[in-house]
Amino acid sequence: MGSRGTALAFLLILVIVCGGAYWAYQAVQGGGSLVSFGGTEVLRPTAIVVATGLPTVTPLAAIPSETPRFVPPTPALLPPMSPTATPLPPIAVATQPPAPTAVALSTPTAPPDVTPTVPPTETAVPTATPAFPFQLALQRPDFDRGCNGHYIYGYIRDSAGNLLPGVLVHVWDQYGNDLGVASSKEAPDLGYYNFPISPVRDTWTVQIVDPSGAALSPPVQVLNTGGFVVGQEACWHQVDWVRG
């Protein structure tokens, strides 16, 4: 519709332009002038030209319609789909298993009463504790002697209370410090022995031995604290022995 209106307007303008051109041509051929200056006469045509008709105008060819740039494709028509019925698997019917058949159990026969033979038990023979000829008679801290040094001392007697000279006493500490062997004295210090020890905290062991070093008494331990407090810490430690 818009293309047709444009063509008519263009045709009308062309007619007007051609008519004006024709009129101007006729005026110039007749010696007239279109415009004159200095007078009141604007146009003096020498001859009157009677327009017998308008020139024939060849109509313009119809403007081809604009081809659309994109033509959507025609969707392909698919054949109607008919739903296919899918066969269902057969339904399994649960069957009840047959009841178990009771099996008669035979009563086991008791085995003959056989009394196992127990081997004789060995009786352990107790080991006799070696009897030492000397036993501990007295052990105490001696606060009466004060603290003019640190000592282990004592007296050795027989079963009747008689003091015994020449009995060997061995003393060593927990660190392996060995003070050696000393013999109980003769008169006037009959049956007496003593060992000076270090003034530091230490544990000492006292034991009576024979000349070969074999034990003749149980070992007795003595703790020396290295200090002196009456009733608590002593510097002198008494260890007496008696022969049975």
Solvent accessible surface area in square Angstrom, and as a share of the most:
residue,aa,sasa,rsa
1,M,204,0.91
2,G,58,0.56
3,S,67,0.43
4,R,174,0.64
5,G,41,0.40
6,T,86,0.50
7,A,39,0.31
8,L,111,0.55
9,A,54,0.42
10,F,102,0.43
11,L,56,0.28
12,L,113,0.56
13,I,108,0.55
14,L,61,0.30
15,V,43,0.25
16,I,114,0.58
17,V,90,0.52
18,C,48,0.29
19,G,28,0.27
20,G,39,0.38
21,A,62,0.48
22,Y,112,0.43
23,W,142,0.50
24,A,30,0.23
25,Y,122,0.46
26,Q,49,0.22
27,A,14,0.11
28,V,98,0.56
29,Q,118,0.52
30,G,29,0.27
31,G,62,0.59
32,G,16,0.15
33,S,52,0.33
34,L,71,0.35
35,V,94,0.54
36,S,50,0.32
37,F,189,0.79
38,G,93,0.89
39,G,53,0.50
40,T,139,0.81
41,E,50,0.22
42,V,98,0.56
43,L,57,0.29
44,R,157,0.57
45,P,78,0.49
46,T,96,0.56
47,A,61,0.47
48,I,156,0.79
49,V,76,0.43
50,V,113,0.65
51,A,77,0.59
52,T,141,0.82
53,G,52,0.50
54,L,138,0.69
55,P,71,0.45
56,T,134,0.78
57,V,41,0.23
58,T,108,0.63
59,P,102,0.64
60,L,105,0.52
61,A,91,0.71
62,A,97,0.75
63,I,109,0.55
64,P,113,0.71
65,S,104,0.67
66,E,149,0.67
67,T,107,0.62
68,P,87,0.55
69,R,234,0.86
70,F,149,0.62
71,V,104,0.60
72,P,90,0.56
73,P,108,0.68
74,T,126,0.73
75,P,104,0.65
76,A,87,0.68
77,L,169,0.84
78,L,147,0.73
79,P,101,0.64
80,P,131,0.82
81,M,179,0.80
82,S,95,0.61
83,P,137,0.86
84,T,123,0.72
85,A,93,0.72
86,T,112,0.65
87,P,120,0.76
88,L,158,0.79
89,P,103,0.65
90,P,127,0.80
91,I,160,0.81
92,A,96,0.75
93,V,127,0.73
94,A,103,0.80
95,T,116,0.68
96,Q,169,0.75
97,P,103,0.65
98,P,123,0.78
99,A,87,0.68
100,P,130,0.81
101,T,119,0.69
102,A,99,0.76
103,V,117,0.67
104,A,100,0.78
105,L,163,0.81
106,S,103,0.67
107,T,123,0.72
108,P,117,0.74
109,T,126,0.73
110,A,83,0.65
111,P,109,0.69
112,P,110,0.69
113,D,144,0.75
114,V,112,0.65
115,T,113,0.66
116,P,102,0.64
117,T,129,0.75
118,V,118,0.68
119,P,99,0.62
120,P,127,0.80
121,T,124,0.72
122,E,162,0.73
123,T,121,0.70
124,A,91,0.70
125,V,132,0.76
126,P,118,0.74
127,T,130,0.75
128,A,88,0.68
129,T,116,0.68
130,P,93,0.59
131,A,98,0.76
132,F,59,0.25
133,P,60,0.37
134,F,12,0.05
135,Q,81,0.36
136,L,72,0.36
137,A,59,0.45
138,L,75,0.37
139,Q,80,0.35
140,R,91,0.33
141,P,64,0.40
142,D,4,0.02
143,F,49,0.21
144,D,133,0.69
145,R,92,0.34
146,G,24,0.23
147,C,60,0.36
148,N,125,0.64
149,G,21,0.20
150,H,21,0.10
151,Y,52,0.20
152,I,0,0.00
153,Y,4,0.01
154,G,0,0.00
155,Y,61,0.23
156,I,0,0.00
157,R,86,0.31
158,D,23,0.12
159,S,90,0.58
160,A,84,0.65
161,G,39,0.38
162,N,88,0.45
163,L,54,0.27
164,L,24,0.12
165,P,51,0.32
166,G,48,0.46
167,V,18,0.11
168,L,46,0.23
169,V,0,0.00
170,H,40,0.18
171,V,0,0.00
172,W,72,0.25
173,D,3,0.01
174,Q,107,0.48
175,Y,153,0.58
176,G,59,0.57
177,N,83,0.43
178,D,87,0.45
179,L,67,0.34
180,G,27,0.26
181,V,79,0.45
182,A,30,0.23
183,S,52,0.34
184,S,4,0.03
185,K,87,0.37
186,E,113,0.51
187,A,77,0.60
188,P,136,0.85
189,D,71,0.37
190,L,58,0.29
191,G,0,0.00
192,Y,28,0.10
193,Y,2,0.01
194,N,45,0.23
195,F,12,0.05
196,P,90,0.57
197,I,17,0.09
198,S,42,0.27
199,P,87,0.55
200,V,87,0.50
201,R,154,0.56
202,D,6,0.03
203,T,34,0.20
204,W,7,0.02
205,T,14,0.08
206,V,0,0.00
207,Q,22,0.10
208,I,0,0.00
209,V,6,0.04
210,D,36,0.19
211,P,128,0.80
212,S,99,0.64
213,G,49,0.47
214,A,51,0.40
215,A,42,0.33
216,L,47,0.24
217,S,0,0.00
218,P,39,0.24
219,P,80,0.51
220,V,13,0.08
221,Q,124,0.55
222,V,6,0.03
223,L,88,0.44
224,N,0,0.00
225,T,37,0.21
226,G,27,0.26
227,G,25,0.24
228,F,70,0.29
229,V,66,0.38
230,V,110,0.63
231,G,57,0.55
232,Q,141,0.63
233,E,50,0.22
234,A,4,0.03
235,C,0,0.00
236,W,21,0.07
237,H,14,0.06
238,Q,15,0.07
239,V,0,0.00
240,D,9,0.05
241,W,1,0.01
242,V,45,0.26
243,R,103,0.38
244,G,92,0.88
